[in-house]
Amino acid sequence: MPDWSYHPMFRPWLTRLPGNSGREFIHKGMSMIANIPGGTYFIEFLGHMAPSEKLTKNLFGFEFRSPIGLSGIIDPQLSGIQAFPHLGFGFIEIGPITSLPSLPDAATFISPKDSALVLPEKTESIGLEDTISRLKKLRKHQHPLLIRLGELEAATEKLANSGNIFVIGLELIESKLELACLKQILGNKPVLIAIKHNQTAESLPKLKALSTLASGIVIDEAVFLEKGKRKVPLKQKDEMLDALTLLKNEIDLPLITSGGILEPSDGLALLTGGAELICLTGGYVDTGPGLPKRIHEALLDTRQKAIKEVPGWIWFWLFGLFILLGGTIALFFSLTKVILFYDEAFMQMSRLELMALNPNLYKFMSHDRMTLAGTMISGGFIYMQLARHGIRYGIHWAKRAFIIAAIVGFLGILLFIGFGYFDWLHGLFWLILLPLYIVGYRKTSLAHQPPTSKNRTNHCFWKKAVYGQLMFVMLGFSFVLGGAVISSIGATDVFVDTDLQYICMTPGQMNELNEKLIPVIAHDRAGFGSALLSVGLLVLMLGLWGFHEGASWMWRTFLFGGIPAFTTGILTHLYIGYIDFIHLLPAYFALAMYVAGLWLSKDFFMKEYEKSA
């Protein structure tokens, strides 16, 4: 669940559900999606959260794909355990585990007033047996599992086989002998000692004594008891850093922090301050599921060296340029001749004869060709922008979006052939584009750089842009759906009721007029439908993957990429007098989302908050 769906759509009503129902609903829903065939790919498509290989590190004998993990207090029922490994985390913590189940006497929630995660005083746990049972059902995973013990009695040989690394609170260990016995029970797997940051200084002698048997130390966020509940402030970065500095100077063990992170800058500070790994707690719930991804991108931004251009990007740029020029030429003809000489040869009817027989039919054909032209111009411009500002610098999401949309566009030619009318101009255009695409694909094989971001805080620009991102995701999905529907209609009925009302003829009457007329119209509809589907995918993937602070080229891509399609799509109807409100309602709705998306995201793309604040 990316931020663009979490904040505007799900969080407002999930927080209103009684008890922990909202939490369990969303966790179970994500796990259900992750378990269906192709579900994990769908999650990655929506969020693009998988961490870059550049963030991989080895620790305790295990490979962590990311230094960011998720605390067990976020999912005490293990209802989301199937999904969380696919949301950008490098490791998952389970627990605290107790021998017997422990039901909460109150709900867990975020208190905006206190900026804190409020937990019941009694630790929530499903118990040892259920934990082991659920972990056995967990699909083969590539992420290390950290098992946090809520009590020593929970440490068993069965549990030892369920996890990779174990965490135990310092207050539960009385002596080195007890820790040695615990390690033996757990099969001598790595054991980490957990201590709250506000207890670090006073517990330092005991930590030093146990450090010879421990594999590392976990610095937990502070928890305060208040009115029978545990209150955990969301932002505790500064206190965490103080504890990190103290322990780094006193004990030579890997250090991990758990909690205290509310925004990307907090995670960066802890990682650069000495933490090998960081674990998210309440900040993940409050800031949103996109927090790991934002920390990844900020971390990569701090490590970014001089950007090298990827050779061959110009071929993809030319691919887009030819589509733009083709759309411009098509727009010119749609405003002048409309019916070209090969159309006349196929129908054995001149444009003047068609105009004389039914002027509205002629105008209707110009409307289809004009909207196709505008869509091609928009698509060509977006392709050029992706090549110039994304693929040129090796950004892998840009190339992925380019390839997916281009392949769908190429496959659209099959629709043309199916109608029994294939004009030579389309075939020539296809043959020009194909070699440009193939050469560009081969020469940009090195385009596998992960995205970086200047975003560091949860500032107002970011919060507003989350809603802007939702607008563009909805717009892209609407175009994809519209393209699929138009292609489907073109392949079957060809016309909708409002079309026939405007033309003032039935399909049967058109066949009597000229039996080759409908195949030409169907061919145009298929062209527009497939073009809209391809451009819709471009808009959708830009909306899903391209929102990075300060990426002004993205905002310009949305702005100038949308103008041709919307101008031709709406003004064409006014030009020919086809102004049925129901027919144009989807276009009006799309225009509203387009304008709202531009307004909501402008500051995020066009400014850098840290410099302007």
C-alpha positions as CSV (number, residue, x, y, z in Angstrom):
1,M,0.0,0.0,0.0
2,P,1.9,3.1,-1.2
3,D,1.5,6.5,0.4
4,W,-0.7,7.8,-2.4
5,S,-3.4,5.2,-1.5
6,Y,-2.7,5.0,2.3
7,H,-3.1,8.7,3.3
8,P,-6.0,9.9,1.0
9,M,-8.0,6.6,0.7
10,F,-7.4,4.1,3.5
11,R,-6.1,5.7,6.6
12,P,-9.1,8.1,7.2
13,W,-11.6,5.3,7.5
14,L,-9.3,2.6,8.9
15,T,-8.7,4.7,12.0
16,R,-12.4,4.9,12.6
17,L,-12.9,1.1,12.9
18,P,-13.2,-0.2,16.4
19,G,-10.3,-1.7,18.3
20,N,-7.5,-3.1,16.1
21,S,-9.9,-4.0,13.2
22,G,-8.4,-1.4,10.9
23,R,-4.9,-2.7,11.4
24,E,-5.9,-6.3,10.9
25,F,-8.0,-5.5,7.9
26,I,-5.2,-3.9,6.0
27,H,-2.6,-6.5,7.1
28,K,-4.7,-9.4,6.1
29,G,-5.7,-7.7,2.8
30,M,-2.0,-7.2,1.9
31,S,-1.1,-10.7,2.8
32,M,-4.0,-12.1,0.7
33,I,-2.7,-10.1,-2.3
34,A,0.8,-11.3,-1.7
35,N,-0.3,-15.0,-1.6
36,I,-2.2,-15.0,-4.9
37,P,-0.3,-15.8,-8.1
38,G,1.4,-12.7,-9.4
39,G,0.4,-10.8,-6.2
40,T,4.0,-9.9,-5.2
41,Y,4.6,-8.5,-8.7
42,F,1.4,-6.4,-8.4
43,I,2.6,-5.0,-5.1
44,E,5.9,-4.1,-6.6
45,F,4.2,-2.5,-9.6
46,L,2.1,-0.3,-7.4
47,G,4.8,0.8,-5.0
48,H,8.2,0.1,-6.7
49,M,9.5,-0.5,-3.2
50,A,12.1,-3.1,-3.7
51,P,15.5,-1.9,-2.4
52,S,18.5,-1.4,-4.6
53,E,21.3,-4.0,-4.6
54,K,23.5,-1.1,-3.7
55,L,22.0,-1.1,-0.2
56,T,22.7,-4.8,0.5
57,K,25.0,-5.5,3.5
58,N,26.1,-8.6,5.3
59,L,25.8,-8.8,9.1
60,F,25.7,-11.7,11.6
61,G,26.4,-14.1,8.7
62,F,23.2,-13.1,6.8
63,E,22.6,-10.9,3.8
64,F,20.3,-7.9,4.4
65,R,18.8,-6.5,1.2
66,S,18.2,-3.2,3.0
67,P,19.3,-1.8,6.4
68,I,15.7,-1.0,7.2
69,G,13.4,-3.4,9.0
70,L,10.0,-3.5,10.6
71,S,9.4,-3.9,14.3
72,G,7.3,-6.7,15.7
73,I,5.0,-4.3,17.6
74,I,3.5,-3.2,14.2
75,D,2.2,-6.7,13.5
76,P,1.7,-8.6,16.8
77,Q,-0.9,-11.0,15.2
78,L,1.5,-11.8,12.3
79,S,-1.4,-11.1,10.0
80,G,0.7,-9.1,7.6
81,I,3.8,-11.3,7.6
82,Q,3.3,-12.5,4.0
83,A,3.2,-9.0,2.7
84,F,5.8,-7.0,4.7
85,P,8.9,-8.7,3.1
86,H,7.7,-7.2,-0.2
87,L,7.3,-3.6,1.0
88,G,11.0,-2.6,0.9
89,F,12.2,-4.1,4.2
90,G,15.5,-5.9,4.5
91,F,14.5,-7.8,7.6
92,I,11.3,-8.4,9.7
93,E,11.1,-8.6,13.5
94,I,8.7,-11.0,15.1
95,G,7.4,-10.5,18.6
96,P,7.8,-9.9,21.5
97,I,6.9,-13.6,21.9
98,T,5.4,-15.0,25.1
99,S,4.8,-18.6,25.9
100,L,1.0,-18.1,26.2
101,P,-1.2,-15.8,24.1
102,S,-1.7,-12.3,25.5
103,L,-4.7,-10.3,24.3
104,P,-4.6,-6.5,24.5
105,D,-7.0,-4.7,26.8
106,A,-7.1,-1.7,24.6
107,A,-6.5,-0.7,20.9
108,T,-3.2,0.4,19.5
109,F,-3.4,3.9,17.8
110,I,-1.5,7.0,16.8
111,S,-2.2,10.0,18.9
112,P,-1.8,13.1,16.7
113,K,-2.0,15.4,19.7
114,D,1.0,13.8,21.4
115,S,2.7,12.6,18.2
116,A,3.0,9.2,19.8
117,L,2.1,5.6,19.3
118,V,-0.2,4.5,22.1
119,L,0.0,0.8,23.1
120,P,-1.9,-1.2,25.7
121,E,0.1,-1.7,28.9
122,K,-0.1,-5.5,28.4
123,T,2.0,-6.8,25.6
124,E,0.0,-8.3,22.7
125,S,1.1,-11.7,21.6
126,I,-0.4,-14.7,19.8
127,G,1.7,-17.1,21.9
128,L,4.6,-19.4,21.2
129,E,2.8,-22.3,19.5
130,D,0.8,-20.1,17.1
131,T,3.9,-18.1,16.3
132,I,5.8,-21.2,15.3
133,S,2.9,-22.5,13.3
134,R,2.5,-19.3,11.3
135,L,6.2,-19.0,10.6
136,K,6.2,-22.5,9.2
137,K,3.5,-21.5,6.8
138,L,5.5,-18.5,5.7
139,R,6.6,-18.9,2.1
140,K,10.3,-19.3,1.5
141,H,11.7,-15.9,2.3
142,Q,15.0,-14.2,1.5
143,H,14.8,-11.8,4.4
144,P,16.4,-12.5,7.8
145,L,13.8,-12.9,10.6
146,L,14.6,-11.4,14.0
147,I,12.7,-13.1,16.8
148,R,12.2,-10.9,19.9
149,L,11.6,-12.8,23.1
150,G,9.1,-11.4,25.5
151,E,10.2,-13.8,28.2
152,L,12.9,-16.4,28.6
153,E,10.4,-19.3,28.8
154,A,9.6,-18.6,25.1
155,A,13.1,-19.7,24.1
156,T,12.7,-23.3,22.8
157,E,14.4,-25.5,20.2
158,K,11.3,-25.3,18.0
159,L,11.5,-21.5,18.1
160,A,15.2,-21.7,17.3
161,N,14.4,-23.3,13.9
162,S,11.9,-20.5,13.1
163,G,14.2,-17.5,13.1
164,N,17.7,-16.4,12.1
165,I,18.5,-13.9,14.9
166,F,17.1,-13.5,18.4
167,V,16.6,-10.4,20.5
168,I,16.3,-10.4,24.2
169,G,15.7,-7.4,26.6
170,L,18.6,-6.7,29.0
171,E,16.2,-6.7,31.9
172,L,15.4,-10.4,31.3
173,I,19.0,-11.5,31.6
174,E,20.4,-11.9,35.1
175,S,23.9,-13.2,34.3
176,K,26.4,-14.3,31.7
177,L,25.5,-17.9,32.5
178,E,21.9,-17.3,31.8
179,L,22.8,-15.7,28.5
180,A,25.1,-18.7,27.6
181,C,22.3,-21.1,28.4
182,L,19.9,-19.1,26.2
183,K,22.3,-19.2,23.3
184,Q,22.7,-23.0,23.7
185,I,18.9,-23.5,23.6
186,L,18.7,-21.3,20.4
187,G,21.3,-23.3,18.7
188,N,24.1,-20.7,19.1
189,K,22.4,-18.4,16.7
190,P,23.1,-14.7,17.0
191,V,21.6,-13.2,20.1
192,L,21.2,-9.4,20.4
193,I,20.6,-7.6,23.6
194,A,18.0,-4.8,23.6
195,I,18.2,-1.7,25.8
196,K,16.0,1.4,25.8
197,H,18.0,4.5,24.9
198,N,17.1,6.3,28.1
199,Q,18.6,3.4,30.2
200,T,21.8,3.0,28.2
201,A,24.1,5.0,30.5
202,E,23.0,3.3,33.7
203,S,23.1,-0.1,32.2
204,L,26.5,0.2,30.6
205,P,28.4,-2.0,33.1
206,K,26.0,-4.8,32.7
207,L,26.0,-4.4,28.9
208,K,29.8,-4.6,28.9
209,A,29.8,-7.7,30.9
210,L,27.3,-9.5,28.6
211,S,28.9,-8.1,25.4
212,T,31.4,-11.0,25.2
213,L,28.5,-13.4,24.5
214,A,26.2,-11.2,22.5
215,S,26.4,-10.6,18.8
216,G,25.0,-7.1,18.8
217,I,23.0,-4.5,20.7
218,V,19.5,-3.2,19.8
219,I,18.8,0.4,21.0
220,D,15.0,0.6,21.6
221,E,12.9,3.8,21.8
222,A,11.8,5.0,25.1
223,V,8.3,4.0,26.4
224,F,6.4,6.0,29.0
225,L,3.5,4.6,31.1
226,E,0.5,7.0,31.3
227,K,-3.0,6.2,32.5
228,G,-2.6,2.4,32.0
229,K,-1.1,2.7,28.5
230,R,2.3,2.7,27.0
231,K,3.1,5.9,25.1
232,V,5.9,5.9,22.5
233,P,6.9,9.3,21.0
234,L,7.2,8.9,17.3
235,K,10.4,11.1,17.0
236,Q,13.3,10.1,19.2
237,K,16.2,10.5,16.8
238,D,18.3,12.8,18.9
239,E,18.1,10.5,22.0
240,M,18.9,7.5,19.8
241,L,22.0,9.3,18.4
242,D,23.2,10.0,21.9
243,A,22.9,6.3,22.9
244,L,24.6,5.3,19.6
245,T,27.6,7.6,20.3
246,L,28.0,6.3,23.8
247,L,27.8,2.6,22.9
248,K,30.1,3.0,19.9
249,N,32.8,4.4,22.2
250,E,32.4,1.7,24.8
251,I,31.4,-1.6,23.2
252,D,32.7,-3.1,19.9
253,L,29.5,-4.7,18.7
254,P,27.1,-4.0,15.7
255,L,24.4,-1.6,16.8
256,I,20.8,-1.6,15.7
257,T,18.1,1.0,16.5
258,S,14.4,0.3,16.8
259,G,12.0,3.2,16.6
260,G,12.3,6.9,16.9
261,I,12.1,7.4,13.1
262,L,9.4,9.6,11.7
263,E,10.8,10.9,8.4
264,P,13.7,10.0,6.0
265,S,16.1,12.5,7.7
266,D,15.8,10.5,11.0
267,G,16.7,7.3,9.3
268,L,19.7,8.9,7.6
269,A,21.0,10.4,10.8
270,L,20.9,7.0,12.6
271,L,22.6,5.2,9.8
272,T,25.3,7.8,9.4
273,G,25.6,8.0,13.2
274,G,26.7,4.4,13.6
275,A,23.6,2.1,13.3
276,E,24.2,-0.9,11.1
277,L,20.4,-1.5,10.8
278,I,17.4,0.5,11.7
279,C,13.9,-0.7,12.6
280,L,10.7,1.2,12.0
281,T,7.9,1.4,14.6
282,G,5.2,4.0,15.0
283,G,6.7,6.3,12.4
284,Y,5.9,3.7,9.8
285,V,2.2,3.8,10.7
286,D,2.0,7.6,10.9
287,T,4.2,8.6,8.0
288,G,3.0,5.8,5.7
289,P,4.2,2.6,4.1
290,G,6.4,4.6,1.7
291,L,8.8,5.5,4.4
292,P,11.3,2.7,3.7
293,K,11.4,3.6,0.1
294,R,11.9,7.3,0.9
295,I,14.8,6.4,3.2
296,H,16.3,4.2,0.5
297,E,16.2,7.0,-2.0
298,A,17.6,9.6,0.4
299,L,20.4,7.2,1.4
300,L,21.3,6.6,-2.3
301,D,21.2,10.3,-2.9
302,T,23.9,10.9,-0.2
303,R,26.1,8.2,-1.8
304,Q,25.5,9.4,-5.4
305,K,28.7,10.0,-7.4
306,A,29.0,11.9,-10.7
307,I,26.2,10.8,-13.0
308,K,27.4,9.1,-16.2
309,E,25.2,9.2,-19.3
310,V,24.0,5.9,-20.7
311,P,25.0,5.6,-24.4
312,G,22.1,4.9,-26.8
313,W,19.5,6.9,-25.0
314,I,19.2,9.1,-28.1
315,W,17.6,6.2,-30.0
316,F,14.7,6.1,-27.6
317,W,14.5,9.9,-27.8
318,L,14.2,9.6,-31.6
319,F,11.5,6.9,-31.1
320,G,9.5,9.5,-29.2
321,L,10.3,12.2,-31.7
322,F,9.0,10.2,-34.6
323,I,5.7,9.4,-32.8
324,L,5.3,13.2,-32.0
325,L,6.0,14.1,-35.7
326,G,3.6,11.3,-36.8
327,G,0.9,12.7,-34.6
328,T,1.5,16.2,-35.9
329,I,1.1,15.0,-39.5
330,A,-2.0,13.1,-38.6
331,L,-3.4,16.2,-36.9
332,F,-2.8,18.2,-40.0
333,F,-4.6,15.7,-42.2
334,S,-7.5,15.4,-39.7
335,L,-8.0,19.1,-39.9
336,T,-7.9,19.2,-43.7
337,K,-8.4,16.2,-46.0
338,V,-9.4,13.6,-43.3
339,I,-9.9,10.9,-45.9
340,L,-6.6,10.1,-47.7
341,F,-6.1,8.6,-51.1
342,Y,-5.5,5.0,-49.9
343,D,-8.7,5.3,-47.8
344,E,-10.6,6.4,-51.0
345,A,-9.0,3.5,-52.9
346,F,-10.1,1.0,-50.3
347,M,-13.7,2.3,-50.0
348,Q,-13.9,3.1,-53.7
349,M,-15.5,6.4,-52.7
350,S,-14.1,9.9,-52.6
351,R,-14.1,12.2,-49.7
352,L,-16.4,14.6,-51.5
353,E,-18.9,11.8,-52.2
354,L,-18.9,10.8,-48.5
355,M,-19.4,14.5,-47.5
356,A,-22.3,14.8,-49.8
357,L,-24.0,11.6,-48.6
358,N,-23.6,12.3,-44.8
359,P,-21.6,15.3,-43.6
360,N,-21.8,14.2,-40.0
361,L,-20.2,10.8,-40.9
362,Y,-17.3,12.6,-42.4
363,K,-16.9,14.8,-39.3
364,F,-17.2,11.8,-37.1
365,M,-14.2,10.2,-38.9
366,S,-12.2,13.4,-38.5
367,H,-13.0,13.4,-34.8
368,D,-11.5,9.9,-34.4
369,R,-8.4,10.8,-36.3
370,M,-8.0,14.1,-34.5
371,T,-8.1,12.5,-31.1
372,L,-5.7,9.8,-32.2
373,A,-3.3,12.5,-33.4
374,G,-3.4,14.4,-30.1
375,T,-2.8,11.2,-28.2
376,M,0.2,10.4,-30.4
377,I,1.7,13.9,-29.8
378,S,1.3,13.5,-26.0
379,G,2.8,10.0,-26.0
380,G,5.7,11.0,-28.2
381,F,6.5,13.9,-25.9
382,I,6.4,11.7,-22.8
383,Y,8.7,9.1,-24.5
384,M,11.2,11.9,-25.3
385,Q,11.1,13.2,-21.7
386,L,11.7,9.7,-20.3
387,A,14.6,9.2,-22.7
388,R,16.1,12.6,-22.1
389,H,15.8,12.9,-18.3
390,G,15.5,9.3,-17.2
391,I,17.1,6.7,-19.4
392,R,19.9,9.0,-20.3
393,Y,21.1,8.8,-16.7
394,G,20.4,5.1,-16.3
395,I,17.2,5.3,-14.2
396,H,15.8,1.8,-14.4
397,W,12.2,2.7,-13.7
398,A,12.2,5.1,-16.7
399,K,13.4,2.4,-19.1
400,R,10.9,-0.1,-17.7
401,A,8.0,2.3,-18.2
402,F,9.2,3.1,-21.7
403,I,9.5,-0.6,-22.7
404,I,6.1,-1.6,-21.3
405,A,4.3,1.2,-23.0
406,A,6.1,0.8,-26.3
407,I,5.4,-3.0,-26.4
408,V,1.7,-2.4,-25.8
409,G,1.8,0.3,-28.6
410,F,3.4,-2.1,-31.0
411,L,0.9,-4.9,-30.2
412,G,-1.9,-2.5,-31.1
413,I,-1.1,-3.1,-34.8
414,L,-2.8,-6.5,-34.4
415,L,-6.1,-4.7,-33.9
416,F,-5.7,-2.9,-37.3
417,I,-5.1,-6.2,-39.1
418,G,-8.2,-7.8,-37.6
419,F,-10.6,-5.3,-39.2
420,G,-9.5,-6.2,-42.7
421,Y,-8.1,-2.8,-43.4
422,F,-4.4,-2.1,-43.0
423,D,-3.2,1.1,-44.6
424,W,0.4,1.3,-45.8
425,L,1.1,4.5,-43.8
426,H,0.6,2.7,-40.5
427,G,2.8,-0.1,-41.7
428,L,5.6,2.2,-42.8
429,F,5.4,4.1,-39.4
430,W,5.6,0.8,-37.6
431,L,8.7,-0.3,-39.6
432,I,10.4,3.0,-38.8
433,L,9.8,2.8,-35.1
434,L,10.7,-0.9,-34.6
435,P,14.4,-0.6,-35.4
436,L,14.7,2.6,-33.3
437,Y,13.2,0.7,-30.4
438,I,15.4,-2.4,-30.9
439,V,18.6,-0.4,-31.2
440,G,17.6,1.8,-28.2
441,Y,16.8,-1.3,-26.1
442,R,20.2,-2.9,-26.8
443,K,22.3,0.2,-26.4
444,T,20.7,1.2,-23.0
445,S,21.4,-2.2,-21.4
446,L,23.3,-0.3,-18.6
447,A,20.2,1.6,-17.5
448,H,19.8,0.0,-14.1
449,Q,20.3,2.8,-11.7
450,P,17.9,3.1,-8.8
451,P,16.1,6.4,-8.2
452,T,17.3,8.9,-5.7
453,S,15.5,11.7,-3.9
454,K,16.2,15.0,-2.2
455,N,13.2,14.5,0.0
456,R,14.2,14.3,3.7
457,T,11.2,15.5,5.7
458,N,7.4,15.2,5.9
459,H,6.9,18.8,4.9
460,C,3.7,20.3,3.5
461,F,4.9,20.0,-0.1
462,W,5.3,16.3,0.3
463,K,1.9,15.8,2.1
464,K,0.1,17.7,-0.7
465,A,2.0,15.9,-3.4
466,V,0.7,12.5,-2.1
467,Y,-2.8,13.6,-3.1
468,G,-1.4,14.9,-6.4
469,Q,0.2,11.5,-7.0
470,L,-3.2,9.9,-6.4
471,M,-4.7,12.1,-9.1
472,F,-2.1,11.1,-11.7
473,V,-2.4,7.4,-10.8
474,M,-6.2,7.6,-11.2
475,L,-5.7,9.5,-14.5
476,G,-3.3,6.9,-15.9
477,F,-5.6,4.1,-14.8
478,S,-8.6,5.9,-16.4
479,F,-6.7,6.2,-19.7
480,V,-5.8,2.6,-19.6
481,L,-9.3,1.6,-18.9
482,G,-10.6,4.0,-21.6
483,G,-8.1,2.7,-24.2
484,A,-9.1,-0.9,-23.4
485,V,-12.8,-0.1,-23.7
486,I,-12.5,1.9,-26.9
487,S,-10.4,-0.9,-28.5
488,S,-12.9,-3.5,-27.4
489,I,-15.8,-1.4,-28.8
490,G,-13.9,-0.9,-32.0
491,A,-13.3,-4.7,-32.3
492,T,-17.0,-5.5,-31.8
493,D,-19.8,-3.0,-32.1
494,V,-17.6,-0.1,-33.4
495,F,-20.1,2.5,-32.3
496,V,-21.8,3.6,-29.0
497,D,-25.4,4.9,-29.0
498,T,-24.3,8.6,-28.9
499,D,-22.2,8.0,-31.9
500,L,-25.1,6.7,-33.9
501,Q,-27.3,9.6,-32.7
502,Y,-24.7,12.1,-34.0
503,I,-24.2,10.3,-37.3
504,C,-28.0,9.8,-37.8
505,M,-27.4,6.4,-39.3
506,T,-27.5,2.8,-38.2
507,P,-24.6,0.4,-38.9
508,G,-26.9,-1.4,-41.4
509,Q,-27.5,1.8,-43.3
510,M,-23.7,2.5,-43.4
511,N,-23.1,-1.0,-44.8
512,E,-25.7,-0.3,-47.5
513,L,-24.0,3.0,-48.2
514,N,-20.6,1.3,-48.5
515,E,-19.7,-2.1,-47.0
516,K,-16.1,-1.0,-46.5
517,L,-16.9,2.1,-44.6
518,I,-17.2,0.5,-41.1
519,P,-13.9,-1.4,-41.4
520,V,-12.2,2.0,-42.0
521,I,-13.9,3.6,-39.0
522,A,-13.2,0.5,-36.8
523,H,-9.5,0.8,-37.9
524,D,-9.5,4.4,-36.6
525,R,-11.1,3.5,-33.4
526,A,-8.6,0.7,-32.8
527,G,-5.8,3.1,-33.5
528,F,-7.1,5.6,-31.0
529,G,-7.9,2.9,-28.4
530,S,-4.4,1.3,-28.5
531,A,-2.7,4.7,-28.5
532,L,-4.7,5.8,-25.5
533,L,-3.9,2.5,-23.7
534,S,-0.2,2.9,-24.4
535,V,-0.2,6.6,-23.2
536,G,-2.3,5.7,-20.2
537,L,0.3,3.2,-19.2
538,L,3.0,5.9,-19.5
539,V,1.0,8.3,-17.3
540,L,0.2,5.5,-14.8
541,M,3.8,4.4,-14.4
542,L,5.1,8.0,-14.2
543,G,2.5,8.5,-11.4
544,L,3.5,5.4,-9.6
545,W,7.3,5.5,-9.9
546,G,8.4,9.0,-10.8
547,F,7.4,11.2,-7.8
548,H,10.7,12.5,-6.5
549,E,11.2,15.9,-4.9
550,G,12.8,18.5,-7.1
551,A,12.3,16.5,-10.3
552,S,11.0,19.5,-12.2
553,W,11.2,17.6,-15.5
554,M,8.4,15.3,-14.2
555,W,6.0,18.2,-13.7
556,R,6.8,19.6,-17.1
557,T,6.2,16.2,-18.6
558,F,2.8,16.0,-17.0
559,L,2.0,19.6,-18.0
560,F,3.1,19.7,-21.6
561,G,2.3,16.0,-22.2
562,G,-1.3,16.4,-21.3
563,I,-2.1,19.5,-23.3
564,P,-2.2,17.9,-26.8
565,A,-4.4,15.0,-25.7
566,F,-6.9,17.1,-23.8
567,T,-7.0,19.8,-26.4
568,T,-7.8,17.5,-29.2
569,G,-10.0,15.2,-27.1
570,I,-12.3,18.0,-26.0
571,L,-12.1,20.8,-28.5
572,T,-12.5,18.3,-31.4
573,H,-16.0,17.5,-30.2
574,L,-16.8,21.2,-30.0
575,Y,-15.3,21.7,-33.5
576,I,-17.6,19.1,-35.1
577,G,-20.6,19.8,-32.8
578,Y,-20.5,16.4,-31.1
579,I,-21.2,17.8,-27.6
580,D,-23.3,15.1,-25.9
581,F,-22.6,15.6,-22.1
582,I,-22.6,11.9,-21.2
583,H,-20.2,11.2,-24.1
584,L,-17.8,13.9,-22.9
585,L,-18.2,13.3,-19.2
586,P,-15.1,10.9,-19.0
587,A,-13.0,13.6,-20.7
588,Y,-14.2,16.3,-18.2
589,F,-13.5,14.0,-15.3
590,A,-10.0,13.2,-16.6
591,L,-9.3,16.9,-17.2
592,A,-10.3,17.7,-13.6
593,M,-7.8,15.0,-12.3
594,Y,-5.1,16.4,-14.6
595,V,-5.5,20.0,-13.3
596,A,-5.8,18.9,-9.7
597,G,-2.7,16.7,-10.0
598,L,-0.7,19.5,-11.5
599,W,-1.7,22.0,-8.8
600,L,-1.1,19.6,-5.9
601,S,2.3,18.4,-7.0
602,K,3.8,21.6,-8.4
603,D,5.6,22.7,-5.3
604,F,7.0,19.3,-4.6
605,F,8.5,19.0,-8.1
606,M,9.5,22.5,-8.7
607,K,11.0,23.4,-5.3
608,E,13.5,21.9,-2.9
609,Y,12.1,22.3,0.5
610,E,15.3,22.1,2.4
611,K,16.8,25.0,0.4
612,S,13.7,27.2,0.5
613,A,12.7,26.6,4.1
